Amino acid sequence: MSLNNYRNVFKPIKIGNILVKNRIEVSPAEPFLASKDGYVTQEFIEWTRAMAKGGAGIVTIGDSPVNAEYAKSSPYVIDMSKDTIVNGLYTLTEVIHRYGAKASLELNLRADYTPTDMTKEKIKQVINDFADAAFRCKQAGMDMVMIHGGHGHLVAQFFSPFYNKRTDEYSTSNMENRTRFARELLDAVREKIGNDMAIEYRISADELNEHGVRIGEALEFAKIIQEKIDLIHVSVGDLYKPEAIPFMIQPTYIPQGINVNYAERFKKELNIPVTTVGSLDIDIAEQVIIEEKADMVAMIRAFIADSDFVNKAKYGEERTIRPCIRCTTCVGQSPHAYCIPIRCAVNPMNGREREFMNMPFQETKKKVVVIGGGPAGMEAARDAAKRGHKVIIMEKSDELGGFLKVASASSLKNDMRRYLQWAVNMTMESQNIEVRLNTEATVENVKAENPDAIVIAVGSKVFIPDIPGVEKKNVIWAGDIAQRKMDTGNKVIVVGAGLTGSEAALLLARKGKKVTLVDMRPLKDLDANSPAIATSTLRSMLQSEDVKTITGIKLKEISDEDAVFVDERQQEHVICCDTLVLALGVTPRTEVVNKFKELVKEVYVIGDCNNKSGNLIKATTEGFFAAMSI
């Protein structure tokens, strides 16, 4: 898209009594960059600054506890239950305002009780907690507050018959009672903050639970409260129902923009502006505004992948926007259990802004040879080039990408393909990078460059077990399935139930094959090092396609018609198949690394040849760290 094609998303909009410069909102998230006791840190400020500086119209601070009870169980997020938070929040607000964005904060309450358990005194206390927290936002100079009334949290539970079993005036017996808590809460907040601040209300248009709130009821609710709010933020799902989470936070296996239709319904029937949310990007945002499906578009992962993407779109540089691959790494494996600070698979700077914000442009330029043009090598090359170094990439094949070419080939990986194309384009176009394709690095040609530093990023090779029958024609590699290089018979065994094998199994099952997925390790161990939303979604999809999964057995032998496995007791299990697909991971090219690691004083070994993991975040992070060290 050209600059002119984004003119709608950059139109200002009035939200209550405030004027927002464009239609892009940073949706609330938990970066876990606050202090343990919930105060604003410099790390939090710099992470937020990047998005405000990058062009957002509204920057919303995420999921902030309104009382000490919730705050105690939710460390490393902004604690709005105490007056002393105002000091740091005031500074944070100033930073947001500096770049012309409006500052907002999401107020929430997660609890280990439901509305049914609460006394009326407790209800009044919770309402006061929200109002007091909103007032602290006002004292800190913020422009808006967002009340989290969705995703199955306590505020949402009052409206939901699934959670609320009360029999008094806060019951779900009729619409007046169902909406009473929200109306009283919003009235209390408005009384505290006045009309010069805007109120945004987050709602689940559909809780995706047959016993929960559905869209018709949610619309009726929104019509009742719309006079008390200035903007309604339309999401879906219930965080406490695992099956709904992939539709709230869509991984790469779920189409982009699947929840826009909910916002469209709200926009057609309400008299206030509507925000849509859910794995969107700037192109989808423009189309949403053109088609009048929403008035605002909220995003967070797009900002995490590239905090400058709004300004890049505004100034005609959209081609340079680093795309989000929707891997859900930023969400974490179990966010509230460990509170790991936010990280991104494609943007190593995210969450590390404070540490690297003042890294200088190198006055002493070094000559850097990068051996290998996969994701790790490209990341190291680009970052080193940005610092002023002269970089040469030696890539033995005829194109950049390494194993990422295989990882992105599957029809399940459209997001990864976009990232690969971006990474290749940005690497090839860098003025400080010379890319030498069809050039296998040797000790002689690397020495001939007289480099100051060498980055070894030679990747890995596919692991093939040394067992009888592995050489047979009915044995193929999972990567060939992703790249559509080979077909299979109707009965297929996929050996290796990690992401690669599971994705291959899903592709084959969707073609009508009868697939058995096998691994010696339990699924919980296989999935432990991958984002939980991605793995749970993939497992659910496999189940829906009738893929049979067997764990606890190891491949022993392959014949033309079956494969023999053994369990921990060495008992044999024979499974019939036409084709056996191997997805047993990779092994580092250690022998190649050893050729170069002593050539110069400054040598960095990164990516698959260093960590054996075969995942993108390790590759980009290690490439980034190497470049920052040169």
C-alpha positions as CSV (number, residue, x, y, z in Angstrom):
1,M,0.0,0.0,0.0
2,S,1.1,3.6,-0.7
3,L,0.9,6.4,1.8
4,N,-2.4,7.6,0.2
5,N,-4.0,4.2,0.9
6,Y,-3.7,4.8,4.7
7,R,-5.5,8.2,4.7
8,N,-8.5,6.8,6.6
9,V,-6.7,5.2,9.5
10,F,-4.9,8.6,10.1
11,K,-8.1,10.6,10.4
12,P,-8.5,12.1,13.9
13,I,-11.4,11.0,16.0
14,K,-13.3,12.5,18.9
15,I,-13.6,10.1,21.9
16,G,-15.8,11.8,24.5
17,N,-14.2,15.2,25.0
18,I,-10.7,14.2,23.8
19,L,-9.4,14.4,20.2
20,V,-7.2,11.4,19.1
21,K,-4.8,12.0,16.2
22,N,-5.5,8.7,14.5
23,R,-7.5,5.5,14.7
24,I,-4.7,3.2,16.1
25,E,-4.8,2.2,19.8
26,V,-2.2,0.2,21.6
27,S,-4.3,-2.6,23.2
28,P,-3.6,-3.5,26.8
29,A,-0.9,-6.0,27.6
30,E,1.2,-7.2,30.5
31,P,4.9,-6.8,29.7
32,F,5.9,-7.6,33.3
33,L,8.3,-4.8,33.3
34,A,7.0,-2.9,36.4
35,S,8.7,-3.5,39.7
36,K,7.7,-6.5,41.8
37,D,5.5,-4.3,44.0
38,G,3.8,-2.7,41.0
39,Y,5.6,0.6,40.5
40,V,6.6,2.2,37.2
41,T,10.2,1.4,36.2
42,Q,12.5,2.9,33.6
43,E,12.2,-0.4,31.7
44,F,8.4,0.0,31.6
45,I,8.7,3.7,30.5
46,E,11.1,2.9,27.6
47,W,8.9,0.0,26.4
48,T,5.9,2.3,26.4
49,R,7.8,5.2,24.9
50,A,8.7,3.1,21.8
51,M,5.0,2.7,20.9
52,A,4.0,6.3,21.6
53,K,7.0,7.5,19.6
54,G,6.1,5.0,16.9
55,G,2.9,6.8,16.1
56,A,0.0,5.3,18.2
57,G,-3.0,7.5,18.7
58,I,-3.8,5.9,22.1
59,V,-1.4,4.1,24.3
60,T,-3.2,1.8,26.8
61,I,-1.3,0.4,29.8
62,G,-2.5,-3.1,30.4
63,D,-4.3,-5.1,33.1
64,S,-3.7,-3.0,36.2
65,P,-5.1,-4.2,39.5
66,V,-7.6,-1.9,41.3
67,N,-7.1,-3.4,44.8
68,A,-4.3,-4.8,46.9
69,E,-5.9,-8.2,47.0
70,Y,-5.4,-8.6,43.2
71,A,-2.1,-6.8,43.1
72,K,-0.6,-9.2,45.6
73,S,-1.2,-12.1,43.3
74,S,-0.1,-10.1,40.2
75,P,3.4,-8.8,40.6
76,Y,5.4,-6.8,37.9
77,V,2.3,-5.0,36.6
78,I,1.2,-1.5,37.4
79,D,-0.6,-1.5,40.8
80,M,-3.4,1.1,40.8
81,S,-4.5,0.2,44.3
82,K,-2.2,2.7,46.0
83,D,-1.8,6.5,45.9
84,T,2.0,6.2,45.6
85,I,1.6,4.9,42.1
86,V,0.8,8.4,40.9
87,N,4.3,9.6,41.0
88,G,5.8,7.2,38.5
89,L,2.6,7.1,36.4
90,Y,2.7,10.8,36.0
91,T,6.2,10.5,34.4
92,L,4.9,7.7,32.2
93,T,2.0,9.8,31.1
94,E,4.3,12.7,30.2
95,V,6.3,10.4,28.0
96,I,3.2,9.3,26.1
97,H,2.0,12.9,25.7
98,R,5.4,13.9,24.4
99,Y,4.7,12.2,21.1
100,G,1.2,13.4,20.7
101,A,-0.5,10.2,21.8
102,K,-3.3,9.9,24.4
103,A,-2.6,8.0,27.6
104,S,-5.0,5.3,28.9
105,L,-4.9,2.5,31.4
106,E,-6.9,-0.7,31.7
107,L,-8.4,-1.3,35.2
108,N,-9.2,-4.8,36.1
109,L,-10.0,-7.2,38.9
110,R,-9.3,-10.9,38.7
111,A,-10.5,-12.8,41.8
112,D,-10.7,-16.3,43.3
113,Y,-14.4,-15.7,44.0
114,T,-17.4,-15.0,41.8
115,P,-20.3,-12.5,42.2
116,T,-22.3,-15.2,43.9
117,D,-19.8,-15.2,46.8
118,M,-19.8,-11.5,47.4
119,T,-21.6,-9.6,50.1
120,K,-23.2,-6.3,49.2
121,E,-20.5,-4.5,51.2
122,K,-17.9,-6.3,49.1
123,I,-19.7,-5.2,45.9
124,K,-19.6,-1.6,47.1
125,Q,-16.0,-1.9,48.0
126,V,-15.1,-3.2,44.6
127,I,-16.9,-0.4,42.9
128,N,-15.1,2.1,45.1
129,D,-11.8,0.4,44.2
130,F,-12.4,1.0,40.5
131,A,-13.4,4.6,41.1
132,D,-10.4,5.3,43.3
133,A,-8.0,3.7,40.8
134,A,-9.6,5.8,38.0
135,F,-9.1,8.9,40.1
136,R,-5.4,8.0,40.5
137,C,-5.2,7.9,36.7
138,K,-6.7,11.4,36.6
139,Q,-4.1,12.6,39.1
140,A,-1.4,11.2,36.9
141,G,-2.6,13.3,33.9
142,M,-4.1,10.4,31.9
143,D,-6.7,11.0,29.2
144,M,-8.7,7.8,29.5
145,V,-9.4,4.7,31.5
146,M,-10.5,1.4,30.2
147,I,-12.7,-0.7,32.4
148,H,-12.1,-4.4,31.7
149,G,-15.6,-5.9,31.5
150,G,-14.7,-8.9,29.3
151,H,-12.8,-12.1,29.1
152,G,-14.5,-13.7,32.2
153,H,-13.0,-11.4,34.8
154,L,-15.0,-10.3,37.8
155,V,-16.7,-7.3,36.2
156,A,-17.8,-9.5,33.3
157,Q,-19.0,-12.2,35.6
158,F,-21.8,-10.1,37.0
159,F,-23.5,-10.1,33.6
160,S,-22.8,-13.7,32.9
161,P,-25.4,-16.4,34.0
162,F,-22.5,-18.9,33.8
163,Y,-20.8,-17.2,36.8
164,N,-23.5,-15.2,38.5
165,K,-25.9,-17.3,40.6
166,R,-27.2,-14.4,42.8
167,T,-30.9,-14.1,43.6
168,D,-31.0,-10.4,44.6
169,E,-30.9,-7.1,42.7
170,Y,-27.5,-8.1,41.2
171,S,-28.8,-11.4,39.8
172,T,-29.1,-12.3,36.1
173,S,-32.9,-12.7,36.3
174,N,-33.6,-9.7,34.1
175,M,-31.6,-7.1,32.1
176,E,-31.9,-4.4,34.8
177,N,-30.4,-6.6,37.4
178,R,-27.8,-8.1,35.1
179,T,-26.4,-4.6,34.2
180,R,-26.8,-3.1,37.7
181,F,-23.2,-3.7,38.8
182,A,-21.7,-2.3,35.6
183,R,-24.0,0.8,35.7
184,E,-23.1,1.5,39.3
185,L,-19.4,1.0,38.6
186,L,-19.4,3.3,35.6
187,D,-21.4,6.0,37.5
188,A,-18.8,5.9,40.3
189,V,-15.9,6.2,37.9
190,R,-17.5,9.1,36.1
191,E,-18.2,10.9,39.3
192,K,-14.5,10.6,40.2
193,I,-12.9,11.5,36.9
194,G,-15.5,13.9,35.4
195,N,-16.2,14.5,31.7
196,D,-12.7,15.7,30.7
197,M,-11.5,12.1,30.7
198,A,-12.9,9.4,28.4
199,I,-14.1,5.9,29.5
200,E,-13.5,2.9,27.3
201,Y,-15.3,-0.3,28.2
202,R,-13.9,-3.7,27.1
203,I,-16.4,-6.4,26.5
204,S,-16.6,-9.9,25.2
205,A,-19.2,-9.8,22.4
206,D,-19.4,-13.6,22.7
207,E,-17.9,-15.6,25.6
208,L,-17.6,-18.6,23.2
209,N,-19.3,-20.7,25.9
210,E,-22.8,-22.1,25.3
211,H,-23.7,-21.3,28.9
212,G,-22.2,-17.8,28.8
213,V,-22.9,-14.5,27.2
214,R,-23.7,-14.5,23.4
215,I,-23.7,-11.6,21.1
216,G,-27.4,-10.7,21.2
217,E,-27.2,-10.2,25.0
218,A,-23.8,-8.4,24.8
219,L,-25.4,-5.9,22.3
220,E,-28.4,-5.3,24.6
221,F,-26.0,-4.7,27.5
222,A,-23.9,-2.3,25.4
223,K,-27.0,-0.3,24.4
224,I,-27.8,0.1,28.1
225,I,-24.4,1.4,29.2
226,Q,-23.5,3.4,26.1
227,E,-24.6,6.7,27.6
228,K,-22.1,6.1,30.4
229,I,-19.0,5.4,28.3
230,D,-17.2,7.1,25.3
231,L,-15.8,4.1,23.5
232,I,-16.5,0.3,23.5
233,H,-13.7,-2.2,23.0
234,V,-15.1,-5.3,21.4
235,S,-13.2,-8.6,22.0
236,V,-14.4,-12.2,22.5
237,G,-13.9,-15.1,24.8
238,D,-13.4,-16.1,28.4
239,L,-9.8,-16.4,29.7
240,Y,-10.9,-19.1,32.1
241,K,-12.1,-21.4,29.3
242,P,-9.0,-22.7,27.6
243,E,-10.9,-23.6,24.4
244,A,-11.8,-19.9,23.9
245,I,-8.3,-18.5,24.3
246,P,-7.1,-19.0,20.7
247,F,-10.0,-16.9,19.5
248,M,-9.0,-14.1,21.9
249,I,-5.3,-14.2,21.2
250,Q,-5.1,-15.8,17.8
251,P,-1.9,-17.9,17.0
252,T,-0.7,-18.3,13.4
253,Y,-3.0,-21.2,12.8
254,I,-6.1,-19.0,13.2
255,P,-7.0,-16.4,10.4
256,Q,-6.3,-12.8,11.1
257,G,-9.2,-10.4,11.8
258,I,-11.7,-13.1,12.6
259,N,-13.3,-11.0,15.3
260,V,-13.9,-7.8,13.3
261,N,-17.4,-9.0,12.5
262,Y,-18.4,-8.7,16.1
263,A,-17.2,-5.0,16.2
264,E,-19.2,-4.4,13.0
265,R,-22.4,-5.6,14.7
266,F,-21.8,-3.2,17.6
267,K,-21.0,-0.3,15.3
268,K,-24.2,-0.8,13.4
269,E,-26.3,-0.7,16.5
270,L,-24.6,1.7,18.9
271,N,-24.3,5.5,18.9
272,I,-20.7,5.6,20.3
273,P,-17.4,4.8,18.7
274,V,-16.3,1.1,18.6
275,T,-12.8,-0.5,18.8
276,T,-12.0,-3.8,17.2
277,V,-9.1,-6.0,18.3
278,G,-7.5,-9.3,17.5
279,S,-4.2,-10.0,15.5
280,L,-4.7,-7.1,13.2
281,D,-2.1,-5.1,11.1
282,I,-2.1,-1.7,9.5
283,D,-3.5,-2.9,6.2
284,I,-6.4,-4.6,7.9
285,A,-6.9,-1.5,10.0
286,E,-7.2,0.7,7.0
287,Q,-9.8,-1.6,5.4
288,V,-11.8,-1.8,8.7
289,I,-12.1,1.9,8.8
290,I,-12.9,2.2,5.1
291,E,-15.7,-0.3,5.4
292,E,-17.0,1.3,8.6
293,K,-16.7,-1.9,10.6
294,A,-15.1,-0.1,13.5
295,D,-13.9,3.4,14.5
296,M,-10.7,2.4,16.2
297,V,-8.4,-0.5,15.7
298,A,-6.5,-1.8,18.7
299,M,-3.2,-3.8,18.4
300,I,-0.4,-4.9,20.6
301,R,1.5,-7.6,18.8
302,A,2.0,-5.4,15.7
303,F,3.7,-2.9,18.1
304,I,5.8,-5.5,19.8
305,A,7.1,-6.7,16.4
306,D,7.7,-3.2,15.2
307,S,7.0,-0.3,17.5
308,D,7.5,2.2,14.6
309,F,5.0,0.6,12.2
310,V,2.4,3.4,12.4
311,N,4.9,6.1,11.5
312,K,6.3,3.9,8.8
313,A,2.9,3.5,7.2
314,K,2.2,7.2,7.6
315,Y,5.4,8.2,5.8
316,G,5.3,5.7,2.9
317,E,7.7,3.2,4.5
318,E,5.3,0.4,5.0
319,R,7.5,-2.0,3.1
320,T,10.0,-1.9,6.0
321,I,7.4,-2.8,8.7
322,R,8.6,-5.9,10.5
323,P,5.6,-8.3,10.5
324,C,4.4,-10.2,13.5
325,I,4.4,-14.0,13.0
326,R,1.7,-14.5,15.7
327,C,3.8,-17.2,17.4
328,T,2.5,-15.9,20.8
329,T,6.0,-15.9,22.3
330,C,5.2,-12.5,23.8
331,V,2.2,-13.9,25.7
332,G,4.5,-16.5,27.4
333,Q,4.1,-20.1,28.5
334,S,2.3,-19.4,31.8
335,P,2.4,-15.6,32.2
336,H,1.1,-15.1,35.7
337,A,3.0,-18.1,37.1
338,Y,6.5,-16.7,36.3
339,C,6.0,-13.1,35.1
340,I,8.7,-13.4,32.5
341,P,9.5,-10.0,31.0
342,I,8.1,-9.6,27.5
343,R,10.1,-11.0,24.6
344,C,9.5,-11.1,20.8
345,A,10.6,-13.8,18.3
346,V,11.2,-11.2,15.5
347,N,12.1,-8.1,17.4
348,P,15.0,-8.7,19.9
349,M,14.8,-5.1,21.0
350,N,11.4,-5.4,22.5
351,G,11.5,-5.5,26.3
352,R,15.1,-4.6,26.2
353,E,14.7,-1.0,25.2
354,R,16.4,0.4,28.3
355,E,19.4,-1.8,28.0
356,F,20.2,-1.0,24.4
357,M,18.6,2.4,23.9
358,N,21.9,4.2,24.0
359,M,24.1,1.8,22.1
360,P,26.3,4.1,20.0
361,F,26.9,4.1,16.3
362,Q,30.4,2.7,16.1
363,E,33.0,5.3,15.2
364,T,35.6,2.5,14.7
365,K,34.0,0.5,11.9
366,K,34.9,-3.2,11.9
367,K,34.8,-5.7,9.0
368,V,32.4,-8.5,10.0
369,V,32.1,-11.8,8.1
370,V,28.8,-13.6,8.7
371,I,28.9,-17.3,7.7
372,G,25.4,-18.4,6.9
373,G,22.4,-16.4,5.7
374,G,19.6,-18.0,7.8
375,P,17.6,-16.0,10.3
376,A,20.4,-15.8,12.9
377,G,22.9,-14.7,10.3
378,M,20.6,-12.1,8.8
379,E,19.7,-10.6,12.1
380,A,23.3,-10.3,13.1
381,A,24.2,-8.8,9.8
382,R,21.4,-6.2,9.8
383,D,22.1,-5.1,13.4
384,A,25.8,-4.9,12.9
385,A,25.3,-2.9,9.8
386,K,23.0,-0.5,11.6
387,R,25.9,0.2,14.1
388,G,28.1,1.2,11.2
389,H,30.1,-2.0,10.6
390,K,30.9,-3.3,7.1
391,V,29.3,-6.8,6.8
392,I,29.8,-9.6,4.4
393,I,27.4,-12.6,4.4
394,M,28.7,-15.8,2.8
395,E,25.7,-18.1,2.0
396,K,26.4,-21.4,0.2
397,S,22.9,-21.6,-1.4
398,D,21.4,-19.4,-4.0
399,E,19.1,-17.5,-1.6
400,L,19.0,-16.3,2.0
401,G,16.7,-17.9,4.6
402,G,18.3,-21.1,5.8
403,F,15.9,-23.5,7.5
404,L,13.3,-20.6,7.7
405,K,12.6,-21.4,4.0
406,V,11.3,-24.8,5.1
407,A,9.6,-23.5,8.3
408,S,7.6,-20.9,6.3
409,A,6.7,-23.2,3.3
410,S,3.7,-24.8,5.0
411,S,0.2,-23.4,4.2
412,L,-0.1,-23.0,8.0
413,K,2.7,-20.4,8.1
414,N,1.6,-17.4,6.1
415,D,2.8,-15.1,8.8
416,M,6.3,-16.7,8.8
417,R,6.5,-16.3,5.0
418,R,5.9,-12.6,5.4
419,Y,8.6,-12.3,8.0
420,L,11.0,-14.3,5.8
421,Q,10.4,-12.0,2.8
422,W,10.9,-9.0,5.0
423,A,14.1,-10.3,6.5
424,V,15.6,-11.1,3.1
425,N,14.5,-7.8,1.6
426,M,15.9,-5.8,4.5
427,T,19.2,-7.7,4.5
428,M,19.7,-7.5,0.7
429,E,18.9,-3.7,0.7
430,S,21.2,-2.7,3.5
431,Q,24.0,-0.4,2.3
432,N,26.5,-1.8,4.8
433,I,25.9,-5.5,3.9
434,E,27.4,-7.3,0.9
435,V,25.6,-10.6,0.3
436,R,27.5,-13.3,-1.5
437,L,25.2,-16.1,-2.6
438,N,26.5,-19.4,-3.9
439,T,29.6,-18.9,-1.7
440,E,30.5,-21.6,0.7
441,A,32.7,-20.2,3.4
442,T,36.2,-21.8,3.7
443,V,39.0,-21.1,6.0
444,E,40.9,-19.6,3.0
445,N,38.2,-17.2,1.7
446,V,37.2,-16.0,5.2
447,K,40.9,-15.4,6.0
448,A,41.3,-13.5,2.8
449,E,38.8,-10.9,3.9
450,N,40.9,-10.1,7.0
451,P,37.9,-9.7,9.2
452,D,37.8,-8.1,12.6
453,A,35.0,-10.3,13.7
454,I,33.3,-13.5,12.5
455,V,29.8,-14.5,13.2
456,I,29.2,-18.3,12.6
457,A,25.6,-19.0,11.8
458,V,25.8,-22.2,9.8
459,G,22.6,-23.7,11.1
460,S,21.9,-27.4,11.5
461,K,21.1,-30.5,9.6
462,V,18.1,-32.8,9.8
463,F,18.5,-35.6,12.3
464,I,18.0,-39.1,10.7
465,P,18.2,-42.0,13.1
466,D,20.5,-44.9,12.3
467,I,17.9,-47.7,12.3
468,P,17.0,-50.5,9.9
469,G,14.8,-49.4,7.0
470,V,15.4,-45.6,7.3
471,E,16.7,-45.5,3.8
472,K,13.5,-46.9,2.2
473,K,11.5,-44.9,-0.3
474,N,8.5,-44.8,1.9
475,V,10.5,-42.8,4.5
476,I,10.5,-39.0,4.0
477,W,11.3,-35.9,5.9
478,A,8.6,-33.6,7.4
479,G,10.1,-30.6,5.6
480,D,9.3,-32.2,2.3
481,I,5.6,-32.3,3.4
482,A,5.7,-28.6,4.2
483,Q,7.3,-27.7,0.9
484,R,4.9,-30.0,-1.0
485,K,7.9,-31.8,-2.6
486,M,6.6,-35.3,-1.9
487,D,3.2,-37.0,-1.5
488,T,2.4,-39.9,0.9
489,G,0.2,-42.9,1.0
490,N,-3.1,-43.0,2.7
491,K,-1.8,-44.4,6.0
492,V,0.9,-42.2,7.5
493,I,3.0,-42.3,10.6
494,V,4.7,-39.1,11.7
495,V,7.5,-39.7,14.1
496,G,8.2,-36.7,16.2
497,A,5.3,-34.8,17.8
498,G,6.9,-31.4,18.3
499,L,5.6,-28.4,16.3
500,T,7.2,-29.5,13.0
501,G,5.8,-33.0,13.1
502,S,2.5,-31.9,14.4
503,E,2.1,-29.4,11.7
504,A,3.0,-32.0,9.1
505,A,0.4,-34.4,10.6
506,L,-2.2,-31.7,10.4
507,L,-1.5,-30.9,6.8
508,L,-1.7,-34.6,5.9
509,A,-4.9,-35.1,7.8
510,R,-6.5,-32.2,6.0
511,K,-5.7,-34.0,2.8
512,G,-7.7,-37.0,4.0
513,K,-4.8,-39.1,5.1
514,K,-5.1,-41.4,8.1
515,V,-2.4,-40.1,10.4
516,T,-0.7,-41.5,13.5
517,L,1.5,-39.1,15.4
518,V,4.2,-40.8,17.5
519,D,6.8,-39.6,20.1
520,M,8.8,-41.2,22.9
521,R,8.2,-38.1,25.1
522,P,4.9,-37.0,26.6
523,L,3.2,-34.1,25.0
524,K,3.5,-31.9,28.1
525,D,7.3,-32.2,27.8
526,L,7.3,-31.6,24.0
527,D,5.1,-28.5,24.5
528,A,6.9,-27.1,27.5
529,N,9.3,-24.9,25.5
530,S,6.8,-23.5,23.0
531,P,4.1,-20.9,23.5
532,A,1.1,-22.5,25.2
533,I,-1.5,-20.9,23.0
534,A,0.1,-22.1,19.8
535,T,0.6,-25.7,21.1
536,S,-2.9,-26.0,22.6
537,T,-4.4,-24.7,19.4
538,L,-2.4,-27.1,17.3
539,R,-3.3,-30.1,19.6
540,S,-7.0,-29.2,19.3
541,M,-6.8,-29.0,15.5
542,L,-5.1,-32.4,15.4
543,Q,-7.9,-33.9,17.5
544,S,-10.6,-32.4,15.3
545,E,-8.9,-34.0,12.3
546,D,-8.9,-37.4,14.1
547,V,-5.1,-37.6,14.2
548,K,-4.2,-40.5,16.6
549,T,-1.4,-39.5,19.0
550,I,0.8,-42.1,20.7
551,T,3.5,-41.2,23.2
552,G,6.0,-43.3,25.2
553,I,7.3,-45.4,22.2
554,K,10.5,-45.1,20.2
555,L,11.0,-46.0,16.5
556,K,13.1,-49.2,16.1
557,E,12.7,-50.5,12.6
558,I,10.9,-49.6,9.3
559,S,9.5,-51.9,6.6
560,D,7.6,-51.4,3.4
561,E,4.3,-51.9,5.2
562,D,4.7,-51.0,8.8
563,A,7.0,-49.6,11.5
564,V,8.2,-51.2,14.8
565,F,8.3,-49.2,18.0
566,V,9.4,-50.1,21.5
567,D,8.2,-48.8,24.8
568,E,10.2,-48.3,28.0
569,R,9.7,-51.9,28.9
570,Q,11.2,-52.9,25.5
571,Q,7.8,-54.3,24.3
572,E,7.3,-54.0,20.6
573,H,4.4,-52.1,19.0
574,V,3.8,-52.6,15.2
575,I,1.9,-49.9,13.4
576,C,0.9,-50.3,9.7
577,C,1.7,-47.5,7.3
578,D,2.2,-46.6,3.6
579,T,4.5,-43.8,4.5
580,L,6.6,-42.8,7.5
581,V,7.5,-39.1,8.0
582,L,10.5,-38.2,10.2
583,A,10.3,-35.0,12.3
584,L,13.0,-35.7,14.9
585,G,14.6,-32.3,15.0
586,V,18.0,-31.1,14.0
587,T,21.7,-31.5,15.0
588,P,24.1,-28.5,15.0
589,R,26.8,-28.3,12.3
590,T,29.5,-28.5,14.9
591,E,32.1,-29.7,12.5
592,V,31.7,-26.6,10.4
593,V,31.8,-24.3,13.5
594,N,35.1,-25.9,14.5
595,K,36.7,-24.8,11.3
596,F,36.2,-21.1,12.0
597,K,35.9,-20.5,15.7
598,E,39.7,-19.8,16.2
599,L,40.4,-17.8,13.1
600,V,40.2,-14.4,14.8
601,K,39.9,-13.1,18.3
602,E,36.3,-12.0,18.0
603,V,34.1,-14.9,17.0
604,Y,30.4,-15.4,17.8
605,V,28.5,-18.7,17.3
606,I,24.8,-18.2,17.0
607,G,21.5,-19.9,16.0
608,D,20.9,-23.6,15.4
609,C,24.6,-24.4,15.3
610,N,24.9,-23.1,18.8
611,N,21.7,-23.9,20.7
612,K,20.2,-27.0,18.9
613,S,16.7,-25.5,19.4
614,G,15.7,-24.8,15.9
615,N,13.4,-21.9,16.9
616,L,13.3,-18.4,15.6
617,I,13.5,-16.5,18.9
618,K,16.9,-18.1,19.8
619,A,18.2,-17.3,16.3
620,T,17.2,-13.6,16.3
621,T,18.1,-13.0,19.9
622,E,21.6,-14.5,19.5
623,G,22.1,-12.6,16.3
624,F,21.1,-9.4,18.0
625,F,23.4,-10.0,21.0
626,A,26.3,-10.8,18.8
627,A,25.9,-7.6,16.8
628,M,25.5,-5.5,19.9
629,S,28.8,-7.0,21.2
630,I,30.9,-6.2,18.1
